[in-house]
């Protein structure tokens, strides 16, 4: 028994993987650029509370960008694996017929 819809086919999976992979690569570059800017521009506040908040916001921004990069990359890999599974099932059905 399969939980996939009848409209699931390898081409749709590969196009989704291409979109997710592209977004993952773009987010990876964005994360690197943000981290570089944050690393080259030091926080220079004299108030300890403002300094701590600035560091926390920087950490949060880089962390969220990294999380989004990881999510889209895992989605792309999963869709490629689903494509291979669908192709393997079709090949197995063809061998049995």
Secondary structure, DSSP 8 states (H G I E B T S, - for coil): ---S-TT--HHHHHHHHHHHHHHHHHHHHHHHHHHHHHHHS----SSHHHHHHHHHHHHHHHHHHHHHHHHHHHHHHHHHHHHHHHHHHHHHHHHH-
